[in-house]
Each structure stands twice: as C-alpha cells, then as structure tokens.
C-alpha cells in the first residue's frame, strides 16, 4: 500500500508540476487564435522549457545523483516515444467526437463508440505511464521515496484546499 502511495506521489508530483509549469509557460498558446505552424512550434518549445525547469526542480528537491538524472531522462524519453501513438489516437478521437457532436441529426451510437474508444485509449495510456513512473520510482533511494511521498501529500493537501475555496 505504501509503495502504491509513493508511486502515485511521484507520478502526481511530476505530472502536476509539469502541467502547472507548462500552463504558466504556454498560457498565450491557449488564448491565441493564431494556429500557424510557427506559432505551434513556439508553444511546443514553451512546454519543453517548462518541463525541463520542473525536472531540474524535482531533481534538486529529491537530491537525484547525476546517474539517476540520466536514467530518469532516458526512461521519460522512451516513455514519451512509446506513448506518442496513444496520444495521437486520443487527439484524433477528440476531434472525431467534436465532429460527431455537431452532426444533425445527433447520432448517439457514433458518440458512444467514440467515447468507448477514448476510454480504452486512456486506460492504455494510464497503464503505460504508470509503468514508466514505476521504473522511475525504482531508481530512487528509500530516503528519496520518503521525500517524494511527503511532497505528494503536501501537494495533495494544498490541491484539495484550493478546490474547496480555502486557499
């Protein structure tokens, strides 16, 4: 049970921190109406910078050695490459769902089929990413695992308070 909590902690810290950093870095990318190729490249570079900052911060907080950093980078890179087809299929599925939503007359069977496909794809992506983060977790020392668990609990507590309006 403790191992599952710590794995979840590490995963949540990485995802939440990366998402928050990426959100701050690329806020202009969501608001802008410009969808040119150059602008999309600008957004991608912004997300990569945000993820890089988050990784450096977490490596510092957890006290990762240079060897651990390299191994984590390798695991994350191979995970991104392996999960890219699933992410692409999800993006295509979201597009298909938007199109199906706007068809007249409404085709409930088509929407249900797309929703079921998205559920399968998301399940596969969650399993693949959990497997990847489990590999990262296995690289940590017991002290780093404890620190990651504490950070997760602190972040989770703050997250719950934020949504309850208790900032």
Secondary structure, DSSP 4 states (H G I P E B T S, - for coil): -HHHHHHHHHHHHHHHHHHHHHHHHTHHHHH-----HHHHHHHHHHHHHHHHHHHHHHHHHHT--HHHHHHHHHHHHHHHHHHHHHHHHHHHHHHHHHHHHT-SS--HHHHHHHHHHHHHHHHHHHHHHHHHHHHHHHHS-HHHHHHHHHHHHHHHHHHHHHHTT--
